[in-house]
Amino acid sequence: VSAPLKIFDIAYENDQSIAQVSFNLLKDGKLERLSEDSAMSYDEFLSDIREGGERIYLCGDGYLPARKLLGDELSFETPEKLRYQSAYSVAQIAYEKFLSGDRTTAEELRPTYLRLPQAERDRLNKLKG
């Protein structure tokens, strides 16, 4: 039995902030979500990781800036094929859930946004100004 892997899923916002972060644990081939999505600055993220005291794996479109920030001291190099979501990885998870009897309706499948999409924020700013 291998040790559980700590994985942070990072959604990139800009060089100062992260749009969404979620903390997950991979143990015995199963992914367990340990936190709700949250928005934070890279400084807050760095502080949280340092407090944890362990190296972590990163994935998501914020992988590169977060990896640059954390370096080898606080993060592992995640294989490129595992850094980003793919149809294959989503299908694997769906299949595992199906086999375990976990069913989700199409109505229940909704994205989680902590902030409005950038295009919507830009549109609202134009309307204000």
C-alpha positions as CSV (number, residue, x, y, z in Angstrom):
1,V,0.0,0.0,0.0
2,S,1.5,3.3,-1.0
3,A,1.3,6.5,1.0
4,P,-1.6,8.9,0.3
5,L,-0.7,11.7,-2.2
6,K,-1.7,15.3,-1.4
7,I,-3.0,17.0,-4.5
8,F,-4.0,20.6,-5.0
9,D,-6.1,21.5,-8.0
10,I,-5.3,25.1,-9.0
11,A,-7.5,27.2,-11.3
12,Y,-5.3,30.1,-12.6
13,E,-6.7,33.7,-12.3
14,N,-3.6,35.9,-12.8
15,D,-0.1,36.4,-11.4
16,Q,-1.5,37.7,-8.0
17,S,-4.4,35.4,-7.3
18,I,-5.7,31.9,-7.8
19,A,-9.3,31.6,-9.0
20,Q,-10.0,28.3,-7.2
21,V,-8.1,25.8,-5.1
22,S,-9.2,22.5,-3.8
23,F,-7.3,20.0,-1.6
24,N,-7.6,16.3,-2.5
25,L,-6.1,13.1,-1.2
26,L,-5.3,10.2,-3.4
27,K,-5.3,6.9,-1.4
28,D,-5.5,3.4,-2.7
29,G,-6.5,4.6,-6.1
30,K,-9.4,6.7,-4.9
31,L,-9.6,10.5,-4.8
32,E,-11.1,12.0,-1.7
33,R,-11.9,15.7,-1.7
34,L,-10.7,17.3,1.6
35,S,-11.8,20.9,1.1
36,E,-14.3,23.0,-0.7
37,D,-13.1,25.3,-3.5
38,S,-11.7,28.5,-2.2
39,A,-10.2,31.6,-3.8
40,M,-6.9,33.0,-2.5
41,S,-3.8,34.9,-3.3
42,Y,-0.6,33.1,-4.2
43,D,0.9,34.4,-0.9
44,E,-2.0,32.8,1.1
45,F,-1.5,29.6,-0.9
46,L,2.2,29.6,-0.2
47,S,1.6,30.2,3.5
48,D,-1.0,27.3,3.7
49,I,1.5,24.9,2.0
50,R,4.3,25.9,4.3
51,E,2.1,25.4,7.3
52,G,1.3,21.9,6.1
53,G,5.0,21.0,6.1
54,E,4.8,18.4,3.3
55,R,5.6,18.5,-0.4
56,I,2.5,18.3,-2.5
57,Y,1.4,17.5,-6.1
58,L,-0.3,20.2,-8.2
59,C,-2.7,20.0,-11.1
60,G,-4.9,22.3,-13.1
61,D,-4.3,25.3,-15.3
62,G,-2.6,27.1,-12.5
63,Y,0.1,24.3,-12.3
64,L,3.0,26.2,-13.9
65,P,2.8,29.5,-11.8
66,A,2.1,27.5,-8.6
67,R,4.9,25.1,-9.3
68,K,7.3,28.1,-9.9
69,L,6.2,29.6,-6.6
70,L,6.6,26.4,-4.6
71,G,9.6,24.9,-6.3
72,D,11.1,21.5,-5.4
73,E,11.1,22.3,-1.7
74,L,7.3,22.3,-1.4
75,S,6.0,20.5,-4.5
76,F,6.7,17.4,-6.6
77,E,7.0,17.5,-10.4
78,T,3.6,16.2,-11.6
79,P,3.8,14.2,-14.9
80,E,2.5,16.4,-17.7
81,K,-0.3,13.9,-18.6
82,L,-1.7,14.3,-15.1
83,R,-1.5,18.1,-14.8
84,Y,-4.7,18.9,-16.6
85,Q,-8.2,17.5,-16.9
86,S,-8.9,15.4,-19.9
87,A,-11.9,13.6,-21.3
88,Y,-10.1,10.3,-20.5
89,S,-9.6,11.1,-16.8
90,V,-13.2,12.3,-16.4
91,A,-14.4,9.1,-18.1
92,Q,-12.3,7.0,-15.7
93,I,-13.8,8.7,-12.7
94,A,-17.3,8.4,-14.1
95,Y,-16.8,4.7,-14.8
96,E,-15.5,4.1,-11.2
97,K,-18.5,5.9,-9.8
98,F,-20.9,3.9,-12.1
99,L,-19.4,0.6,-10.9
100,S,-19.8,1.6,-7.3
101,G,-23.4,2.5,-7.8
102,D,-22.9,6.3,-7.5
103,R,-25.3,7.9,-10.0
104,T,-25.5,11.6,-11.0
105,T,-28.2,13.1,-13.2
106,A,-27.4,15.6,-16.0
107,E,-29.2,18.2,-13.9
108,E,-26.7,17.7,-11.0
109,L,-23.7,18.3,-13.2
110,R,-23.0,22.0,-12.8
111,P,-19.7,23.9,-12.7
112,T,-18.7,25.6,-9.5
113,Y,-17.6,29.2,-9.9
114,L,-16.3,31.3,-7.0
115,R,-16.1,34.3,-9.3
116,L,-17.8,35.4,-12.4
117,P,-15.9,34.4,-15.6
118,Q,-13.4,37.0,-16.8
119,A,-15.5,37.9,-19.9
120,E,-18.6,38.5,-17.6
121,R,-16.6,40.7,-15.2
122,D,-15.2,42.7,-18.2
123,R,-18.7,43.2,-19.6
124,L,-20.1,44.4,-16.2
125,N,-17.1,46.8,-15.9
126,K,-17.9,48.2,-19.4
127,L,-21.6,48.7,-18.3
128,K,-20.5,50.6,-15.2
129,G,-18.0,52.8,-16.9
